[in-house]
Amino acid sequence: MHVAASAPRSSAVWWAETRTDPSRLHTWLFAQYRGEVTAARRILDLRDAHATPGSRAHRLLTVIAGQERDHAAWVGELLRARGLAPALVGAPEARYWKQTLPGVADLETGCAVGAHAEAMRLERIEVIAGDAAAPRDVREVFARILPQERFHERAFRSLATPASLAATGAAHELGRAVLGLEA
């Protein structure tokens, strides 16, 4: 298991450290690209395994996956504008998802995992989009992503249940710890 190299820190502290170091920023952008690409796949897999075609859940998960593909394209454009070729670098299930995906047993637990992950992601994106000192290109892309990520968190939460949110909460907190983020 990967353990965070430093004490848990807030999204604001993490972002201040990341935005001022070009190497860390580019590594993080590649991770974002990978995350958006693999999120679309995971969401479609969840939909196909647990949502009835034509149902509200099926429709919502289809929309979310499409938006995740759009986000991958936007981050890919950002990488290209910085002279970098978009690529899936690193193992997508190595940290947070390794802790949380084993708890997915049905639509409700899958959506609960999604709701937890999106809430955590929103913390970071809100910090980035609201940071006047952030690189302008990065801030603009993540400001564009932000309203859709808010929708994703609400949609996933609407498809989860209080019991499924509670059942997946400990794995989410373990995933946060592996990432080195404060709860």
N, C-alpha and C positions, 0 to 999 in steps of 0.2 A: 504494500500500500504506500502511495506517495503521501508524505506528510509535509505540510507547509513549512518552508524554511524559516519563517519569521513568525513573530507573535501576531495574532489576529489584528487586522487593521480595518479602518473604515474605508468605504469606497472613495471618499475624498482624499484620504492619505494615499491609498493605492494609486489613484489617478494622478496626484501631484508627483509621485515618484515615476510613474510611467510616461507622462507627457513630456517630461524634461529630459528623457533619455531616448534618443532616436532608435537605438537597438531594441530596447524594451518595447517602445511604441510599435515598431514594425513586427516584432515577435507577437505582440498582442493583436495587431491587426490580422496577421495570418491566423491566429487562433479564432478570431471573430469570424473570418471567412469560413474556416473549417466548421465552426459551430453553427453558422447559418445554413450551410450546405447539409450538414448531417441532421440538423433539427428538422428540416423539411422531410427528410427520409424517415426519421423516427416518428413524426406526426402522422405521416401517411401509413406507416406500419401499424400504429395504434388505431387509426381509423379503420383500416382494412381488417384488423383482427377483432375489433370490438364494437364498431358502430354500424348500425343497420343503414344500408344505402337509402338515401332520401330523408333520413332522420335529421333533426336539428344538429345532433352531434356530428354526423357525417358531413353536413354542410359547413359547420364551424371549423372542423379540423381541416377540411379542404381549403377553406379561405386562409387559415393560419399557415398551412404548409406553403401555399402560393406566396404569401407575404414573406415568409422566411426565404424562399427562393429569390424574391425581389431584393431582400436585404443582402443576400450573398452577392447578387449582381452589383449592388451599390458599393459594398465593401471591396469587391473585385475591381471596380472602376477606381476607387480610392487608391488601392494598391498600385494599379497601372499608372495612375497620375503621379505616383511617387517613384516611378521607374522600377516597380517590382511586379513580377508575374504572379498572379493569383495561383495558389497551389494548396492542396490539402496537406498541411505539414503537421505531423504528430498524430498520436492515437486519439480518436474522438471520445473514447470511453474511458480514458485513463484516470480521470480524477473525479469530478463531481458526478458524472453519469454512472461511473462504476459503483458509487455508493447508493444511488437512487433507483436506477432502472430495475434492479432485482426485486423491488417492492411492487412492480406493476403486475397486477393479477387480472385486471379487468378495466373497463372504460373509466370508472370512477377513480381508481388508484392511478391510472395513467394520467388522467387530467389533473389529479391532485399534485402529482410530481411536476407536471407542466406549470401549474399555478405557482407552486413554490419557486421553481426555477425562474419563471418570468418576474415574480416579485423581486427576487434577488437581482436579476438582470436590470430591472427598472432602476434600482438604487444606483447602479453604475451609469446607466445611460442618462439619467437625470443630472448627475454630477457633470458628465462630459458635455451634455447639451447646454448646460447653464454656466459653463466655465469660460469666461471671456478671455482667459489666458491660454485656452486650449488652441492647438493648431486649427486654423479656420476651416480647412478642408475636412478634418476629422469632426469638428463640432457640427458642421453643416450636415454631414451624412448622418450622424447620430441624432440630430434634431429631427431629421426626416423619418428616422426609424422609430423614434420615441412614441408617437401617438399609436402606431400599430402595435408596439410592444405593450402599451397600456391595454389595448383591446385584447391582446392575447391573454394577458393575466386575468382579465375579467371573464373572458370566454372559457378558459380552462377552469376557473373557479366555479363558474355557473354549471359546469358539467361534472364537477366533483361533488362530494357530500361532506358534511362535517366529519363523519367517521373516516372517510378516505383521506381527508386532509390531516386528521390526527394520526392515522396509521402510517402516513409517509413523512410526518414531521421530523422524527428522529433521524431518518436517513438523510433528509435535507440538511439538518444541522451538521451532521457528520460531513456531508459534501461541502458545506460552507467552511468547515474547519480545515478540510483538505486544501481548499483554495486559499486559506489564510484570511478569510473575511470575518469580521465581527458579526455576531447574531443581532 
